[in-house]
Amino acid sequence: MDYREFKEELARMVGEELGENIRIHFEPIQKNNGITVEGMVFTPDNPGASPVMYVEEYYRLWKKGVPMEELVRKMVWHYEKNRNRIPLDPKMLDDYENVKNQIYFQLIHYEKNKKRLEDVPHRRVLDLAMVFYYRLEYQGARATLLIREQNLKRWGITAGMLEDYACRITPKKLPACLMTMAELLGVQETGEDGGMLGNRFPMYVLTNTDRSLGAAAILYPGFLKNHTDVLGDEFFILPSSIHECILVPGWTGYRQEALAGMVKEINRKHVDPREVLSDRVYCYRKNSDGIFL
């Protein structure tokens, strides 16, 4: 069966498992980098947040040979596990004083999200955009909501005020985390002479303590400058994804053009398109305390 037939059959079978109190429909969902995915949306009789499941992912599994019955069990399990884990009140974003301590900033690609940014407060940074999101946490579960212009109007604040507060909150509540590549992978790399490869050709991973949307840490005030004793007065920043960046000291001998080619290839082959940050490589210079293309 084709994709249309698959999703209709999947919805029918899942609906039979969940019962008549759950209504199921499909709707396009806009993701990062201008990517639209089709979500299966569950609407229970009682209000609350329900998980949205992306149909294309299940279709790919089915085409690989996973039986439909197993996909239905997986989807029902996911729904039962996650429904109402986060209570959703439509008015929860009405009062700025109640939500401001949970507003953070992240980085996304500017051109790939240009249409989306039309109604989203943001600031251009190199080829990126700083945007802001509200993070709701409840009993170990998390959900994020992108802040839009209508939110600012409701709150009676400016984009500058939003940025100022988010830039103070984010580094405090999501501290930067810098580690070697070996530390990230949990291995100890040694060279032929017994020395650490990380000391000869070091690459460092910069993210936040949650390892989620951590590429924003490159803009934490003073962080890069405070680590030039390790990274050198000039070093390269490779945007690995929206979640982390790789920092390469300039004295390693790598050329910016070669690193950019590597980033582009990794983005194409190994990074979820929804999580790609940029194909460019940036250079940090201590003497100006700035990041440059």
C-alpha positions, -999 to 999 in steps of 0.1 A, spaced: 0 0 0 11 36 -6 16 62 21 -20 75 21 -34 40 24 -8 32 52 -17 62 74 -54 56 71 -50 19 80 -27 28 109 -52 54 122 -80 29 120 -62 2 139 -49 26 165 -83 41 170 -98 6 176 -72 0 203 -77 33 220 -115 33 219 -142 58 209 -131 85 234 -101 94 213 -104 112 180 -76 110 156 -67 133 127 -37 143 107 -22 178 104 11 192 90 35 203 116 62 229 109 96 219 122 131 235 121 148 244 88 115 247 69 107 210 72 71 200 74 61 166 88 27 150 91 16 143 126 -11 120 139 -29 141 165 -49 125 193 -78 145 208 -91 130 240 -124 140 255 -106 155 285 -84 185 280 -46 181 283 -15 177 263 -13 146 241 18 133 222 19 139 185 34 110 165 50 115 131 35 92 105 65 92 81 87 76 107 62 47 112 59 44 74 96 40 70 96 12 96 68 -5 78 86 -4 45 116 -20 63 94 -49 72 81 -41 107 46 -56 109 16 -32 111 5 -49 144 38 -41 160 36 -5 149 2 -2 163 13 -16 197 43 8 197 20 38 190 -5 28 216 22 23 242 37 57 234 3 73 237 -6 57 270 29 65 284 29 101 275 -7 114 275 -13 141 300 22 139 314 22 176 308 -10 195 317 -18 219 289 -36 251 299 -43 273 269 -39 304 291 -6 293 306 14 319 285 -9 348 293 10 361 323 46 370 316 56 371 353 45 334 356 65 322 326 96 344 323 118 322 344 113 294 319 121 314 287 154 305 270 172 312 238 185 289 211 201 292 177 187 281 143 197 288 107 184 321 95 178 315 57 163 280 62 138 294 87 132 328 71 95 323 65 89 310 100 108 340 115 83 364 100 62 362 132 89 351 156 110 376 176 146 370 168 181 385 163 203 377 134 237 363 144 261 356 115 241 332 93 220 322 123 190 335 143 186 337 180 150 327 189 133 322 222 112 294 236 92 286 267 100 253 284 73 236 304 85 209 328 62 185 347 71 153 365 102 147 345 85 155 311 93 185 290 77 204 262 89 235 244 69 263 228 84 288 204 78 324 215 59 344 188 52 381 182 16 376 196 31 366 229 51 398 231 19 418 224 0 399 251 28 405 276 34 441 267 72 438 263 96 444 235 118 419 217 148 436 233 134 430 268 127 394 259 163 389 247 178 406 277 160 384 301 165 351 282 202 358 278 205 361 316 183 331 324 197 306 298 234 304 310 223 301 346 197 274 342 213 256 313 251 260 320 276 254 293 294 220 292 328 217 275 343 183 271 368 165 248 354 143 221 369 113 240 351 123 271 318 126 252 322 91 238 334 77 271 367 64 256 404 72 262 422 78 230 460 72 229 486 77 202 514 54 192 537 71 217 512 64 245 502 101 246 466 113 245 455 120 209 433 147 224 465 166 234 478 164 198 447 169 177 421 182 202 385 186 194 361 199 221 324 195 223 304 225 236 268 220 247 247 226 278 241 204 308 209 190 292 227 184 258 196 198 242 197 230 221 231 235 235 247 252 204 234 284 220 263 282 245 286 298 220 268 331 229 270 327 266 287 360 279 324 355 285 324 317 281 346 314 249 370 341 262 374 324 295 385 291 278 412 305 255 438 291 278 427 257 265 415 266 230 440 293 221 435 329 212 419 319 179 399 287 173 373 273 150 336 267 158 320 238 139 281 239 142 276 202 147 238 206 152 214 228 171 224 208 201 262 212 202 292 227 185 327 213 181 356 237 190 390 232 172 421 252 183 436 271 155 471 259 162 461 224 152 468 232 116 433 226 103 421 250 76 387 267 79 378 256 43 386 220 50 366 220 82 336 235 64 337 207 39 337 182 67 307 199 84 288 200 52 293 163 45 284 153 81 252 174 79 242 156 47 249 121 58 246 119 96 225 148 110 187 148 111 178 176 87 156 191 114 186 195 136 212 209 112 224 243 123 248 255 95 273 244 69 296 273 78 326 272 101 331 302 124 363 316 139 366 331 174 392 357 181 401 366 216 415 401 208 381 412 197 361 387 217 340 380 187 328 352 163 334 357 126 325 338 94 
